[in-house]
Amino acid sequence: MSSKDDIYVYVDENMKRDENILTVDFLFDSDVSVDEAVAEVDKIVCLVDGKDEYKLTAHRPSIYAVSPFIEKEE
Protein backbone atom coordinates (compact mmCIF):
# COMPACT_ATOMS: atom_id res chain seq x y z
CA MET A 1 0.00 0.00 0.00
CA SER A 2 1.38 3.39 -0.95
CA SER A 3 1.48 6.31 1.40
CA LYS A 4 0.72 9.89 0.49
CA ASP A 5 4.48 10.57 0.55
CA ASP A 6 5.00 8.09 -2.34
CA ILE A 7 2.78 10.08 -4.70
CA TYR A 8 4.05 12.95 -6.83
CA VAL A 9 1.49 15.78 -6.57
CA TYR A 10 1.50 18.81 -8.87
CA VAL A 11 -0.84 21.48 -10.21
CA ASP A 12 -1.51 21.01 -13.94
CA GLU A 13 -1.73 24.57 -15.23
CA ASN A 14 -2.87 23.24 -18.65
CA MET A 15 -5.94 21.45 -17.25
CA LYS A 16 -9.04 22.23 -19.31
CA ARG A 17 -11.58 20.89 -16.81
CA ASP A 18 -12.08 21.30 -13.08
CA GLU A 19 -11.08 17.81 -11.98
CA ASN A 20 -8.27 15.98 -10.23
CA ILE A 21 -6.69 12.96 -11.90
CA LEU A 22 -5.02 10.11 -10.01
CA THR A 23 -2.95 7.80 -12.19
CA VAL A 24 -2.78 4.27 -10.78
CA ASP A 25 -0.79 1.23 -11.91
CA PHE A 26 -2.58 -2.12 -11.71
CA LEU A 27 -0.21 -5.09 -12.01
CA PHE A 28 -1.20 -8.36 -13.73
CA ASP A 29 0.48 -11.68 -14.52
CA SER A 30 2.22 -11.65 -17.91
CA ASP A 31 -0.40 -13.95 -19.46
CA VAL A 32 -3.17 -11.35 -18.98
CA SER A 33 -4.09 -9.49 -22.18
CA VAL A 34 -4.87 -5.79 -22.29
CA ASP A 35 -8.56 -6.59 -22.89
CA GLU A 36 -8.65 -8.85 -19.82
CA ALA A 37 -6.87 -6.23 -17.71
CA VAL A 38 -9.30 -3.49 -18.76
CA ALA A 39 -12.24 -5.79 -18.01
CA GLU A 40 -10.89 -6.46 -14.52
CA VAL A 41 -10.50 -2.74 -13.79
CA ASP A 42 -13.99 -2.11 -15.21
CA LYS A 43 -15.34 -4.63 -12.67
CA ILE A 44 -13.72 -2.69 -9.83
CA VAL A 45 -15.09 0.61 -11.09
CA CYS A 46 -18.58 -0.88 -11.49
CA LEU A 47 -18.51 -1.87 -7.82
CA VAL A 48 -18.07 1.76 -6.76
CA ASP A 49 -19.96 3.50 -9.57
CA GLY A 50 -23.08 5.33 -8.42
CA LYS A 51 -22.45 4.96 -4.69
CA ASP A 52 -22.48 8.17 -2.66
CA GLU A 53 -19.54 7.20 -0.48
CA TYR A 54 -17.15 7.20 -3.45
CA LYS A 55 -15.93 10.27 -5.32
CA LEU A 56 -14.89 8.54 -8.57
CA THR A 57 -16.48 10.20 -11.60
CA ALA A 58 -14.85 8.32 -14.51
CA HIS A 59 -11.96 6.13 -15.58
CA ARG A 60 -9.91 5.92 -18.77
CA PRO A 61 -7.29 3.24 -19.47
CA SER A 62 -4.41 4.82 -21.38
CA ILE A 63 -1.20 2.76 -21.20
CA TYR A 64 -0.55 -0.99 -20.85
CA ALA A 65 3.11 -1.93 -20.43
CA VAL A 66 3.70 -5.52 -21.58
CA SER A 67 6.39 -7.77 -20.13
CA PRO A 68 9.30 -8.39 -22.52
CA PHE A 69 9.47 -11.96 -21.21
CA ILE A 70 6.23 -13.22 -22.77
CA GLU A 71 5.99 -14.77 -26.22
CA LYS A 72 4.92 -12.22 -28.81
CA GLU A 73 1.72 -12.91 -30.73
CA GLU A 74 2.01 -13.06 -34.51
JOURWO-V207351 format. One record per pair of residues at least 4 apart in sequence whose ideal C-beta (glycine too) atoms are under 8 Angstrom apart, sorted by the first residue. I is the first residue (numbers start at 0). GAP is how many residues later the second one is. D is the distance in whole Angstrom. If there is no record, write none. Layout:
{{I:GAP:D} {I:GAP:D}}
//
This chain:
{{1:4:4} {1:5:6} {11:9:8} {14:4:7} {18:38:7} {25:11:7} {25:14:7} {25:15:6} {27:4:4} {27:8:8} {27:9:5} {27:12:7} {29:36:8} {29:37:4} {29:39:6} {29:40:5} {30:39:7} {31:4:5} {31:5:5} {31:8:8} {32:4:7} {33:4:6} {33:30:4} {33:32:8} {34:4:6} {35:4:6} {36:4:7} {36:24:8} {36:27:6} {37:4:6} {37:23:5} {38:4:7} {39:4:7} {40:4:6} {40:18:7} {40:20:7} {41:4:6} {41:17:8} {42:4:7} {43:4:7} {44:4:6} {44:11:7} {44:14:5} {47:6:4} {47:8:6} {48:5:8} {48:7:7} {65:4:7}}
//
